[in-house]
Amino acid sequence: MGLRKRAAEEAVGSEVIVMVKIQVLEEGMENIKLLLKDCDRAFANALRRTLMSETPKMAIETVRFQMGSFDLCLSCGHLNPAAAARESAGGSGCNQCEKKLEKEGVDFTVWETNGSLPDEMVAQRLAMIPIPTDHKQFHYEETCPNCKDLVPEDRGCPACNMIYTCKAFGTEEGITVTAGDMIYLGDQSLEIPEHYRDIPITKLYKGQMLEFYATAVMGRGSQHAKWSPVCGTTFVPRQVGILNNKTKAKILWDLNLKINAKDFDKNGRLEDQEKVETLARELYHVGDGTENKVDFKEAITIEDVPGEFIFSFETDGSMSPQTALEMASASLAEIFGSLGVDLKAVL
């Protein structure tokens, strides 16, 4: 995999193209660790910032809560406006099955949208739920083929909006409403992934209910944290272990830790990244503040490899690490491209 980095020189129209090589060291469902080669610190940081702030992601932006009190018909499960269908109030019965609602607990039960958490807090929790993001199917509202020519208030179609609905009722013991209770009004493949369906939203008790419609739109982390698909995005220089003095290094070997002389090659170098990280921790046993410091000196040292960095991050589950990296790379290339055009215009 390669990323292209452009650097404009002082001469107008000149361009230098450098290929940054990427090697995948570890990859999981939510995390990835990469080795960047032929790269400088500035470019690694640009990729880090782009992942966090410029990678397109779907997140819930607006929530419409159903408010009020309702009579739940125990025959058909239909919600009627409070008291309007009761016989004692002159009603004609359930609006759906027409059963007379006479006795509470026998014919109907009363439910109110008065959960323990304010609607604002529920909405905030919904915004942080990872929404599956299909970049080929959905667009930004402002660039959507169907909505880009409309005023912002009129935008919103199946190509740029995802709508989830939820209706939940409490119990005597209390029940936790989770992300799995949300139903996507569309392709089932875009339901909340199984791995994240246990994310809690709120808790409801008897007589309490929650009903809402939530709309997710595409955005960027630079607009709000809910649109940032990654976390723990870091990079450090790639390091190698150097065996400078075999005799003095025996002080470390005699401690019977994980790393020993056999891990180094014939040139006295330790290249394996995982073992280098282990070695760095084990050198604390012979470092400053230990009685072995004076004798050990610098028998083994850790050195940075010029132009190479270990880059790692996790996603929130809205997309795979591979997809996040590809989208960030595309965004970064676009940024560098527009920067190059601007520089040509002024130089």
NUTOR-448527 format. One line per 5 residues: number of its first residue (from 1); their letters; for each residue y, x, z of C-alpha. Coordinates in nm, 4 decimals. Example, Ala and Ser with C-alpha at 12.3 -4.5 7.8 and 13.67 -1.06 7.14 Angstrom:
2
1	AS	-0.4500:1.2300:0.7800 | -0.1060:1.3670:0.7140
This chain:
347
1	MGLRK	0.0000:0.0000:0.0000 | 0.3429:0.1371:-0.0825 | 0.7008:0.0449:0.0038 | 0.9914:0.1487:-0.2158 | 1.3025:0.3001:-0.0589
6	RAAEE	1.6173:0.3386:-0.2641 | 1.8975:0.5759:-0.1796 | 2.2152:0.5728:-0.3840 | 2.3669:0.9133:-0.4498 | 2.7358:0.9841:-0.4900
11	AVGSE	2.7088:0.9803:-0.8689 | 2.7444:0.6300:-1.0130 | 2.4217:0.4908:-1.1544 | 2.1886:0.7517:-1.0062 | 1.8917:0.6349:-0.8021
16	VIVMV	1.6222:0.8066:-0.5988 | 1.2940:0.6211:-0.5521 | 1.0663:0.7314:-0.2691 | 0.7226:0.5832:-0.2101 | 0.6407:0.5295:0.1558
21	KIQVL	0.2639:0.5385:0.2010 | 0.1051:0.3014:0.4517 | -0.2392:0.3363:0.6050 | -0.3858:0.0586:0.8215 | -0.5256:0.2086:1.1418
26	EEGME	-0.6129:-0.1136:1.3257 | -0.5857:-0.4782:1.2276 | -0.6638:-0.7959:1.4186 | -0.5871:-1.1644:1.3840 | -0.2446:-1.1197:1.5464
31	NIKLL	-0.1819:-0.7447:1.5657 | -0.1750:-0.4432:1.3372 | -0.1219:-0.0690:1.3724 | -0.0058:0.1314:1.0703 | 0.0488:0.4946:0.9775
36	LKDCD	0.3667:0.5461:0.7720 | 0.3725:0.8646:0.5652 | 0.6572:1.0249:0.3667 | 0.8943:0.8206:0.5785 | 1.2006:0.8895:0.7909
41	RAFAN	1.3082:0.7306:1.1171 | 1.5864:0.5292:0.9536 | 1.3509:0.3581:0.7111 | 1.0896:0.2852:0.9819 | 1.3634:0.1253:1.1901
46	ALRRT	1.4846:-0.0759:0.8899 | 1.1326:-0.2132:0.8457 | 1.1139:-0.2940:1.2179 | 1.4431:-0.4833:1.2135 | 1.3509:-0.6675:0.8931
51	LMSET	1.0217:-0.7848:1.0432 | 1.2073:-0.9299:1.3399 | 1.5122:-1.0789:1.1710 | 1.4566:-1.1329:0.7973 | 1.0942:-1.2451:0.7585
56	PKMAI	1.0771:-1.6139:0.6499 | 0.9044:-1.8414:0.9024 | 0.8655:-2.2152:0.9696 | 0.9736:-2.3421:1.3117 | 1.0608:-2.6815:1.4566
61	ETVRF	1.4335:-2.7413:1.4189 | 1.4861:-3.1090:1.5064 | 1.2955:-3.3539:1.7281 | 1.3408:-3.7331:1.7362 | 1.2162:-3.8831:2.0618
66	QMGSF	1.1146:-4.2469:2.0962 | 1.3052:-4.3752:2.3988 | 1.2674:-4.6776:2.6274 | 1.0069:-4.8908:2.8075 | 0.7088:-5.0533:2.6376
71	DLCLS	0.4280:-5.2994:2.7076 | 0.0983:-5.1598:2.5817 | -0.1346:-5.4408:2.4716 | -0.4778:-5.3668:2.6198 | -0.6497:-5.5615:2.3421
76	CGHLN	-0.5236:-5.3768:2.0355 | -0.3261:-5.0822:2.1767 | 0.0007:-5.1880:2.0171 | 0.3295:-5.0921:2.1859 | 0.5663:-5.3844:2.2307
81	PAAAA	0.9301:-5.3596:2.3445 | 0.9388:-5.4019:2.7231 | 0.9231:-5.7681:2.8397 | 1.0020:-5.9041:2.4920 | 0.6422:-6.0157:2.4265
86	RESAG	0.5553:-6.1295:2.7817 | 0.4865:-6.4979:2.8312 | 0.6968:-6.4987:3.1495 | 0.9962:-6.3879:2.9458 | 0.9438:-6.6479:2.6744
91	GSGCN	0.7647:-6.4153:2.4354 | 0.4972:-6.5252:2.1920 | 0.2564:-6.2422:2.2736 | 0.1659:-5.9049:2.1226 | 0.3514:-5.8378:1.7981
96	QCEKK	0.0296:-5.7184:1.6350 | -0.2658:-5.9249:1.7646 | -0.0598:-6.2130:1.9139 | -0.2557:-6.2018:2.2404 | -0.0554:-6.3520:2.5230
101	LEKEG	0.0704:-6.0929:2.7673 | 0.0516:-6.2657:3.1054 | -0.0778:-6.0271:3.3693 | 0.0173:-5.6609:3.4047 | -0.2907:-5.4431:3.4319
106	VDFTV	-0.5083:-5.7121:3.2716 | -0.3318:-5.7981:2.9464 | -0.0844:-5.5126:2.9275 | 0.0406:-5.1988:3.1004 | 0.3978:-5.0760:3.1237
111	WETNG	0.4888:-4.7323:2.9899 | 0.8211:-4.5495:3.0001 | 0.9436:-4.2360:2.8243 | 1.0473:-4.0735:3.1495 | 0.8305:-3.7612:3.1750
116	SLPDE	0.8866:-3.4889:3.4304 | 1.0588:-3.2569:3.1793 | 1.3920:-3.3384:3.0100 | 1.3772:-3.3953:2.6346 | 1.5839:-3.0786:2.5807
121	MVAQR	1.3188:-2.8654:2.7502 | 1.0368:-3.0328:2.5577 | 1.2258:-2.9650:2.2329 | 1.2704:-2.6000:2.3312 | 0.8960:-2.5664:2.3938
126	LAMIP	0.8195:-2.7279:2.0591 | 1.0470:-2.4785:1.8850 | 0.8364:-2.1864:2.0122 | 0.5002:-2.3280:1.8953 | 0.3684:-2.1200:1.6002
131	IPTDH	0.3892:-2.3389:1.2903 | 0.1555:-2.2308:1.0038 | 0.3795:-2.0825:0.7348 | 0.2809:-2.1047:0.3685 | 0.5447:-1.9080:0.1766
136	KQFHY	0.4141:-2.0257:-0.1607 | 0.4373:-2.3944:-0.0732 | 0.7600:-2.4151:0.1301 | 1.1179:-2.3018:0.0696 | 1.4437:-2.2669:0.2577
141	EETCP	1.6344:-2.5948:0.2478 | 1.9284:-2.4229:0.0776 | 1.7057:-2.2807:-0.2000 | 1.4586:-2.5694:-0.2294 | 1.4295:-2.6804:-0.5959
146	NCKDL	1.4656:-3.0432:-0.4873 | 1.7415:-3.0059:-0.2273 | 1.9596:-2.7056:-0.3091 | 2.2176:-2.9175:-0.4945 | 2.2479:-3.1722:-0.2115
151	VPEDR	2.4851:-3.1606:0.0828 | 2.3153:-3.0191:0.3993 | 2.2938:-3.3638:0.5624 | 2.0849:-3.5007:0.2739 | 1.8425:-3.2085:0.2417
156	GCPAC	1.4801:-3.2348:0.3445 | 1.1709:-3.2986:0.1317 | 0.7982:-3.2098:0.1403 | 0.8810:-2.8761:-0.0223 | 1.1110:-2.7597:0.2587
161	NMIYT	1.0255:-2.9773:0.5619 | 0.7103:-3.0112:0.7713 | 0.6866:-3.3164:0.9973 | 0.4661:-3.3373:1.3073 | 0.4199:-3.6454:1.5205
166	CKAFG	0.2822:-3.6937:1.8706 | 0.2082:-3.9948:2.0906 | 0.0580:-3.9293:2.4345 | 0.0055:-4.1319:2.7513 | -0.0289:-4.0132:3.1091
171	TEEGI	-0.3153:-4.0728:3.3523 | -0.3493:-4.1272:3.7262 | -0.4539:-3.7639:3.7758 | -0.2061:-3.6307:3.5214 | -0.2746:-3.5045:3.1705
176	TVTAG	-0.1297:-3.2017:2.9916 | 0.0139:-3.2678:2.6471 | -0.0553:-2.9655:2.4273 | 0.0205:-2.8428:2.0774 | -0.3181:-2.9848:1.9749
181	DMIYL	-0.1829:-3.3364:2.0297 | 0.0630:-3.2856:1.7449 | -0.0450:-3.4296:1.4105 | 0.0895:-3.2931:1.0826 | 0.1896:-3.5597:0.8312
186	GDQSL	0.0336:-3.3869:0.5326 | -0.2390:-3.1389:0.4397 | -0.4752:-3.0853:0.7348 | -0.4812:-2.7106:0.6641 | -0.1303:-2.6995:0.8115
191	EIPEH	-0.2294:-2.8454:1.1463 | -0.1621:-2.6236:1.4493 | -0.4361:-2.3532:1.4372 | -0.7261:-2.4020:1.6797 | -0.6401:-2.0814:1.8632
196	YRDIP	-0.2986:-2.2215:1.9658 | -0.3826:-2.5868:2.0295 | -0.3955:-2.5293:2.4066 | -0.0263:-2.4336:2.4301 | 0.1168:-2.6754:2.6939
201	ITKLY	0.4178:-2.8930:2.6136 | 0.4494:-3.1158:2.9229 | 0.2454:-3.3127:3.1763 | 0.2338:-3.6912:3.2006 | 0.1193:-3.9249:3.4780
206	KGQML	0.0344:-4.2953:3.4808 | 0.3167:-4.5030:3.3389 | 0.4682:-4.2065:3.1518 | 0.4477:-4.1596:2.7753 | 0.5778:-3.9206:2.5114
211	EFYAT	0.6373:-4.0038:2.1468 | 0.8300:-3.7911:1.8993 | 0.8673:-3.6773:1.5394 | 0.9353:-3.3045:1.4986 | 1.0640:-3.1452:1.1778
216	AVMGR	0.9991:-2.7778:1.0987 | 1.2093:-2.5847:0.8458 | 1.2111:-2.2316:0.7090 | 1.4450:-1.9845:0.8780 | 1.5032:-1.6225:0.9775
221	GSQHA	1.5013:-1.4467:1.3121 | 1.8648:-1.3464:1.2560 | 1.9497:-1.7179:1.2956 | 1.7399:-1.7864:1.6080 | 1.4526:-1.6250:1.7987
226	KWSPV	1.2217:-1.9173:1.7137 | 1.2230:-1.7979:1.3511 | 1.1128:-1.4448:1.4417 | 0.7386:-1.4207:1.3613 | 0.6728:-1.0888:1.5371
231	CGTTF	0.6989:-0.9288:1.8800 | 0.6314:-0.5870:2.0295 | 0.7495:-0.4235:1.7067 | 0.7576:-0.0501:1.7736 | 0.7198:0.2848:1.6008
236	VPRQV	0.6703:0.6358:1.7355 | 0.6257:0.9729:1.5625 | 0.2652:1.0540:1.4800 | 0.1509:1.3386:1.7022 | -0.1279:1.5972:1.6978
241	GILNN	-0.2754:1.8076:1.9743 | -0.2464:2.1867:1.9413 | -0.4831:2.4193:2.1288 | -0.2707:2.7294:2.1984 | -0.4858:2.9115:2.4566
246	KTKAK	-0.8591:2.8407:2.4833 | -0.8962:3.0328:2.8094 | -0.6232:2.8508:2.9990 | -0.7210:2.5186:2.8420 | -1.0453:2.5472:3.0421
251	ILWDL	-0.8417:2.4293:3.3425 | -0.8201:2.0878:3.1775 | -1.1812:2.0869:3.0585 | -1.3044:2.1570:3.4126 | -1.1523:1.8255:3.5244
256	NLKIN	-1.4280:1.6508:3.3231 | -1.1935:1.4027:3.1539 | -1.2511:1.2388:2.8167 | -1.1065:1.5071:2.5869 | -1.2755:1.8476:2.5652
261	AKDFD	-1.2791:2.1574:2.3417 | -1.5246:1.9979:2.0955 | -1.2636:1.7385:1.9948 | -1.0446:2.0093:1.8370 | -1.1184:2.1432:1.4874
266	KNGRL	-1.1669:2.5085:1.4024 | -0.7921:2.5510:1.3623 | -0.7308:2.4212:1.7141 | -0.5871:2.0861:1.6056 | -0.6672:1.7364:1.7287
271	EDQEK	-0.5802:1.4837:1.4557 | -0.7505:1.1618:1.5699 | -0.4643:0.9344:1.6815 | -0.6569:0.7535:1.9536 | -0.7775:1.0816:2.1019
276	VETLA	-0.4269:1.2283:2.0827 | -0.2992:0.9341:2.2884 | -0.5760:0.9950:2.5410 | -0.4955:1.3669:2.5505 | -0.1270:1.2942:2.6157
281	RELYH	-0.2237:1.0938:2.9251 | -0.4702:1.3563:3.0464 | -0.2117:1.6356:3.0225 | -0.0345:1.4726:3.3179 | -0.3157:1.6173:3.5327
286	VGDGT	-0.1934:1.9687:3.4514 | 0.1759:1.8921:3.4025 | 0.4862:1.8949:3.6184 | 0.4192:1.8289:3.9840 | 0.0592:1.9516:3.9782
291	ENKVD	-0.0827:2.2728:4.1220 | -0.2295:2.3599:3.7809 | 0.1077:2.3638:3.6045 | 0.1789:2.7349:3.6552 | -0.1608:2.8559:3.5359
296	FKEAI	-0.2018:2.6045:3.2545 | 0.1504:2.6504:3.1157 | 0.1340:2.5277:2.7533 | -0.2288:2.5979:2.6722 | -0.2317:2.2632:2.4909
301	TIEDV	0.0760:2.0961:2.3448 | 0.1525:1.7692:2.1687 | 0.3614:1.8034:1.8535 | 0.5233:1.5499:1.6185 | 0.4154:1.5391:1.2541
306	PGEFI	0.7278:1.5408:1.0324 | 0.7688:1.2319:0.8165 | 0.4868:1.0329:0.9788 | 0.5131:0.7423:1.2224 | 0.2756:0.5065:1.4024
311	FSFET	0.4080:0.1549:1.3456 | 0.2673:-0.1486:1.5295 | 0.3517:-0.5130:1.5906 | 0.2040:-0.8525:1.6793 | 0.2673:-1.1900:1.5206
316	DGSMS	0.3192:-1.5203:1.7010 | 0.0342:-1.6797:1.5045 | 0.2455:-1.8479:1.2365 | 0.1152:-1.5963:0.9815 | -0.1171:-1.2976:0.9637
321	PQTAL	0.0166:-0.9452:1.0259 | -0.0570:-0.8622:0.6609 | 0.1525:-1.1570:0.5405 | 0.4377:-1.0698:0.7778 | 0.4397:-0.7123:0.6470
326	EMASA	0.4373:-0.8233:0.2832 | 0.7222:-1.0694:0.3355 | 0.9256:-0.8154:0.5317 | 0.8695:-0.5579:0.2567 | 0.9937:-0.8051:-0.0048
331	SLAEI	1.3010:-0.8874:0.2052 | 1.3734:-0.5182:0.2640 | 1.3413:-0.4390:-0.1070 | 1.5848:-0.7204:-0.1821 | 1.8318:-0.5854:0.0740
336	FGSLG	1.8113:-0.2323:-0.0671 | 1.8469:-0.3713:-0.4190 | 2.1625:-0.5673:-0.3367 | 2.3000:-0.2641:-0.1508 | 2.2432:-0.0500:-0.4586
341	VDLKA	2.4333:-0.3011:-0.6740 | 2.7243:-0.3052:-0.4293 | 2.7389:0.0751:-0.4191 | 2.7429:0.0981:-0.7972 | 3.0332:-0.1463:-0.8041
346	VL	3.2516:0.0596:-0.5715 | 3.1537:0.4194:-0.6468
